[in-house]
Amino acid sequence: MAYQSCHRFARIAPRKARLVADMIRGKPVDQALTALDFSTKRGACFIRYVLRSAIAQAEQASVDPGRLFVSERRVDEGPTLKRFQEKDRGRSHPIHKRTCHLHVSVDAR
């Protein structure tokens, strides 16, 4: 049985979060947490938060944490906040603040 966790409307671009999510694909949870701890990417803290939540759900169901591995990780695009930056001579440039939905599920071997 897979144990899932998600973080919706995370304030990070999905393209940047996918770089970090690809690092933990198929790894045991202890290796995945170590990889996220030493990653310098900003998305690592978001993914680590979701992964720890999924591990906690598995522990609540009395599953041995040593047998868990990352079975699925998904980064979906969320809504984009649209803002404008004022420029000279009455012009403006659009700014797109992207969000994403992070999904991580762990399963026992």
VODREN-379424 format. One record per residue: residue in three letters; residue number from 1; x, y, z of N, C-alpha, C in turn. Coordinates in nm, 3 decimals, padded with zeros to 5 digits. Layout:
N
[r "ALA",NUM,[X,Y,Z],[X,Y,Z],[X,Y,Z]]
...
This chain:
109
[r "MET",1,[00.085,-00.118,00.000],[00.000,00.000,00.000],[00.089,00.124,00.000]]
[r "ALA",2,[00.057,00.218,-00.085],[00.136,00.341,-00.096],[00.082,00.446,00.001]]
[r "TYR",3,[00.174,00.520,00.059],[00.140,00.629,00.151],[00.178,00.759,00.083]]
[r "GLN",4,[00.078,00.846,00.066],[00.098,00.967,-00.014],[00.094,01.092,00.071]]
[r "SER",5,[00.161,01.194,00.021],[00.158,01.326,00.082],[00.171,01.428,-00.029]]
[r "CYS",6,[00.113,01.547,-00.008],[00.123,01.649,-00.112],[00.135,01.787,-00.048]]
[r "HIS",7,[00.194,01.876,-00.121],[00.203,02.018,-00.084],[00.149,02.095,-00.202]]
[r "ARG",8,[00.033,02.153,-00.184],[-00.031,02.225,-00.293],[00.004,02.373,-00.286]]
[r "PHE",9,[00.010,02.435,-00.401],[00.036,02.578,-00.416],[00.173,02.617,-00.358]]
[r "ALA",10,[00.272,02.532,-00.379],[00.408,02.564,-00.334],[00.463,02.678,-00.419]]
[r "ARG",11,[00.526,02.776,-00.357],[00.575,02.894,-00.427],[00.712,02.871,-00.488]]
[r "ILE",12,[00.716,02.777,-00.580],[00.837,02.750,-00.656],[00.792,02.707,-00.795]]
[r "ALA",13,[00.869,02.741,-00.895],[00.833,02.705,-01.032],[00.842,02.553,-01.050]]
[r "PRO",14,[00.749,02.495,-01.122],[00.751,02.350,-01.139],[00.877,02.299,-01.208]]
[r "ARG",15,[00.932,02.376,-01.298],[01.053,02.333,-01.368],[01.169,02.317,-01.271]]
[r "LYS",16,[01.178,02.406,-01.173],[01.287,02.398,-01.075],[01.263,02.287,-00.974]]
[r "ALA",17,[01.137,02.262,-00.940],[01.105,02.156,-00.844],[01.126,02.018,-00.907]]
[r "ARG",18,[01.104,02.006,-01.037],[01.123,01.876,-01.104],[01.270,01.834,-01.105]]
[r "LEU",19,[01.361,01.930,-01.108],[01.503,01.896,-01.102],[01.536,01.823,-00.973]]
[r "VAL",20,[01.476,01.866,-00.864],[01.502,01.804,-00.734],[01.425,01.674,-00.721]]
[r "ALA",21,[01.302,01.671,-00.772],[01.219,01.550,-00.760],[01.280,01.433,-00.837]]
[r "ASP",22,[01.350,01.462,-00.946],[01.413,01.354,-01.023],[01.529,01.290,-00.948]]
[r "MET",23,[01.586,01.361,-00.852],[01.699,01.306,-00.776],[01.657,01.189,-00.687]]
[r "ILE",24,[01.532,01.187,-00.641],[01.491,01.087,-00.542],[01.408,00.974,-00.601]]
[r "ARG",25,[01.393,00.968,-00.731],[01.308,00.869,-00.795],[01.358,00.728,-00.768]]
[r "GLY",26,[01.273,00.644,-00.706],[01.304,00.503,-00.684],[01.403,00.473,-00.574]]
[r "LYS",27,[01.450,00.573,-00.501],[01.550,00.549,-00.397],[01.483,00.510,-00.265]]
[r "PRO",28,[01.556,00.438,-00.179],[01.507,00.417,-00.043],[01.497,00.552,00.029]]
[r "VAL",29,[01.409,00.560,00.127],[01.380,00.690,00.188],[01.501,00.747,00.262]]
[r "ASP",30,[01.585,00.663,00.320],[01.702,00.717,00.390],[01.801,00.780,00.291]]
[r "GLN",31,[01.820,00.717,00.175],[01.907,00.776,00.073],[01.845,00.902,00.013]]
[r "ALA",32,[01.713,00.902,-00.003],[01.645,01.019,-00.058],[01.657,01.138,00.037]]
[r "LEU",33,[01.639,01.114,00.167],[01.651,01.223,00.264],[01.794,01.277,00.270]]
[r "THR",34,[01.892,01.188,00.259],[02.031,01.231,00.259],[02.061,01.316,00.136]]
[r "ALA",35,[02.010,01.273,00.021],[02.032,01.350,-00.102],[01.967,01.488,-00.093]]
[r "LEU",36,[01.850,01.495,-00.031],[01.782,01.624,-00.017],[01.851,01.713,00.086]]
[r "ASP",37,[01.908,01.653,00.190],[01.977,01.731,00.292],[02.100,01.801,00.236]]
[r "PHE",38,[02.170,01.734,00.143],[02.292,01.790,00.090],[02.273,01.865,-00.042]]
[r "SER",39,[02.151,01.873,-00.088],[02.124,01.946,-00.212],[02.123,02.097,-00.186]]
[r "THR",40,[02.178,02.173,-00.278],[02.181,02.318,-00.264],[02.063,02.385,-00.332]]
[r "LYS",41,[01.978,02.307,-00.395],[01.861,02.362,-00.465],[01.755,02.405,-00.364]]
[r "ARG",42,[01.683,02.512,-00.398],[01.579,02.564,-00.309],[01.461,02.467,-00.298]]
[r "GLY",43,[01.434,02.392,-00.404],[01.322,02.299,-00.403],[01.342,02.181,-00.311]]
[r "ALA",44,[01.465,02.157,-00.267],[01.492,02.042,-00.181],[01.418,02.051,-00.048]]
[r "CYS",45,[01.404,02.172,00.006],[01.334,02.185,00.135],[01.185,02.157,00.119]]
[r "PHE",46,[01.126,02.193,00.004],[00.985,02.164,-00.021],[00.963,02.013,-00.035]]
[r "ILE",47,[01.049,01.947,-00.113],[01.035,01.803,-00.136],[01.063,01.725,-00.007]]
[r "ARG",48,[01.162,01.771,00.071],[01.194,01.705,00.198],[01.074,01.708,00.293]]
[r "TYR",49,[01.006,01.822,00.297],[00.888,01.839,00.383],[00.779,01.739,00.344]]
[r "VAL",50,[00.754,01.723,00.216],[00.650,01.632,00.168],[00.692,01.487,00.190]]
[r "LEU",51,[00.818,01.455,00.167],[00.866,01.319,00.187],[00.857,01.278,00.333]]
[r "ARG",52,[00.895,01.366,00.423],[00.885,01.334,00.567],[00.740,01.312,00.609]]
[r "SER",53,[00.647,01.385,00.550],[00.506,01.366,00.580],[00.459,01.228,00.534]]
[r "ALA",54,[00.501,01.185,00.416],[00.463,01.053,00.367],[00.523,00.943,00.453]]
[r "ILE",55,[00.646,00.962,00.500],[00.711,00.864,00.588],[00.635,00.856,00.720]]
[r "ALA",56,[00.592,00.970,00.773],[00.518,00.971,00.899],[00.384,00.898,00.885]]
[r "GLN",57,[00.319,00.911,00.770],[00.194,00.838,00.747],[00.218,00.688,00.746]]
[r "ALA",58,[00.329,00.646,00.687],[00.362,00.503,00.685],[00.393,00.453,00.825]]
[r "GLU",59,[00.463,00.533,00.904],[00.495,00.493,01.041],[00.369,00.483,01.127]]
[r "GLN",60,[00.270,00.567,01.100],[00.143,00.560,01.173],[00.073,00.427,01.145]]
[r "ALA",61,[00.096,00.372,01.026],[00.035,00.244,00.989],[00.125,00.126,01.026]]
[r "SER",62,[00.225,00.148,01.111],[00.316,00.044,01.163],[00.398,-00.024,01.053]]
[r "VAL",63,[00.447,00.057,00.960],[00.537,00.006,00.856],[00.680,00.039,00.896]]
[r "ASP",64,[00.771,-00.056,00.877],[00.911,-00.035,00.910],[00.970,00.069,00.815]]
[r "PRO",65,[01.025,00.181,00.869],[01.079,00.284,00.781],[01.200,00.239,00.699]]
[r "GLY",66,[01.267,00.135,00.741],[01.382,00.084,00.667],[01.345,00.014,00.538]]
[r "ARG",67,[01.218,-00.024,00.525],[01.172,-00.094,00.404],[01.107,-00.001,00.303]]
[r "LEU",68,[01.096,00.127,00.335],[01.026,00.220,00.247],[01.114,00.272,00.134]]
[r "PHE",69,[01.054,00.296,00.020],[01.122,00.359,-00.092],[01.026,00.455,-00.160]]
[r "VAL",70,[01.078,00.548,-00.236],[00.997,00.647,-00.306],[00.938,00.581,-00.430]]
[r "SER",71,[00.808,00.554,-00.426],[00.745,00.485,-00.539],[00.696,00.583,-00.645]]
[r "GLU",72,[00.655,00.701,-00.603],[00.608,00.800,-00.701],[00.643,00.939,-00.652]]
[r "ARG",73,[00.686,01.024,-00.743],[00.704,01.166,-00.714],[00.653,01.238,-00.837]]
[r "ARG",74,[00.571,01.341,-00.811],[00.508,01.413,-00.921],[00.505,01.560,-00.889]]
[r "VAL",75,[00.533,01.642,-00.988],[00.528,01.787,-00.973],[00.432,01.839,-01.079]]
[r "ASP",76,[00.316,01.882,-01.035],[00.216,01.937,-01.127],[00.219,02.088,-01.122]]
[r "GLU",77,[00.180,02.149,-01.231],[00.178,02.295,-01.238],[00.055,02.348,-01.167]]
[r "GLY",78,[00.074,02.450,-01.083],[-00.036,02.515,-01.014],[-00.073,02.645,-01.082]]
[r "PRO",79,[-00.155,02.724,-01.018],[-00.193,02.852,-01.079],[-00.076,02.950,-01.080]]
[r "THR",80,[-00.077,03.039,-01.176],[00.027,03.139,-01.190],[-00.026,03.273,-01.141]]
[r "LEU",81,[00.049,03.337,-01.050],[00.013,03.470,-01.004],[00.070,03.571,-01.103]]
[r "LYS",82,[-00.016,03.657,-01.154],[00.029,03.752,-01.257],[00.042,03.890,-01.195]]
[r "ARG",83,[00.162,03.944,-01.203],[00.193,04.076,-01.150],[00.257,04.158,-01.261]]
[r "PHE",84,[00.270,04.290,-01.237],[00.332,04.379,-01.334],[00.437,04.464,-01.267]]
[r "GLN",85,[00.549,04.485,-01.335],[00.656,04.571,-01.288],[00.654,04.699,-01.371]]
[r "GLU",86,[00.646,04.813,-01.302],[00.642,04.940,-01.373],[00.779,04.970,-01.433]]
[r "LYS",87,[00.777,05.024,-01.552],[00.901,05.062,-01.620],[00.890,05.209,-01.661]]
[r "ASP",88,[00.993,05.257,-01.725],[00.996,05.399,-01.761],[00.897,05.431,-01.874]]
[r "ARG",89,[00.861,05.557,-01.884],[00.771,05.611,-01.985],[00.634,05.542,-01.985]]
[r "GLY",90,[00.586,05.506,-01.868],[00.451,05.452,-01.855],[00.433,05.309,-01.901]]
[r "ARG",91,[00.539,05.238,-01.920],[00.528,05.099,-01.965],[00.529,05.004,-01.845]]
[r "SER",92,[00.492,04.880,-01.872],[00.497,04.779,-01.767],[00.536,04.646,-01.828]]
[r "HIS",93,[00.601,04.564,-01.749],[00.642,04.431,-01.792],[00.573,04.328,-01.704]]
[r "PRO",94,[00.521,04.222,-01.764],[00.453,04.120,-01.682],[00.552,04.033,-01.605]]
[r "ILE",95,[00.513,03.994,-01.486],[00.590,03.901,-01.403],[00.497,03.786,-01.368]]
[r "HIS",96,[00.541,03.664,-01.398],[00.461,03.545,-01.369],[00.524,03.472,-01.252]]
[r "LYS",97,[00.454,03.469,-01.141],[00.501,03.397,-01.022],[00.434,03.260,-01.023]]
[r "ARG",98,[00.510,03.161,-01.060],[00.454,03.028,-01.080],[00.447,02.949,-00.949]]
[r "THR",99,[00.347,02.863,-00.941],[00.331,02.773,-00.826],[00.321,02.630,-00.879]]
[r "CYS",100,[00.333,02.535,-00.787],[00.323,02.395,-00.828],[00.264,02.313,-00.714]]
[r "HIS",101,[00.219,02.193,-00.749],[00.169,02.096,-00.653],[00.268,01.981,-00.648]]
[r "LEU",102,[00.319,01.952,-00.529],[00.418,01.845,-00.511],[00.350,01.722,-00.452]]
[r "HIS",103,[00.369,01.609,-00.515],[00.311,01.483,-00.468],[00.423,01.380,-00.453]]
[r "VAL",104,[00.430,01.317,-00.337],[00.529,01.211,-00.312],[00.456,01.095,-00.246]]
[r "SER",105,[00.482,00.975,-00.295],[00.427,00.857,-00.228],[00.540,00.757,-00.204]]
[r "VAL",106,[00.533,00.690,-00.091],[00.630,00.589,-00.052],[00.559,00.456,-00.038]]
[r "ASP",107,[00.633,00.349,-00.058],[00.576,00.215,-00.050],[00.680,00.125,00.014]]
[r "ALA",108,[00.634,00.016,00.074],[00.724,-00.080,00.138],[00.761,-00.189,00.039]]
[r "ARG",109,[00.883,-00.236,00.047],[00.929,-00.344,-00.041],[00.892,-00.479,00.015]]
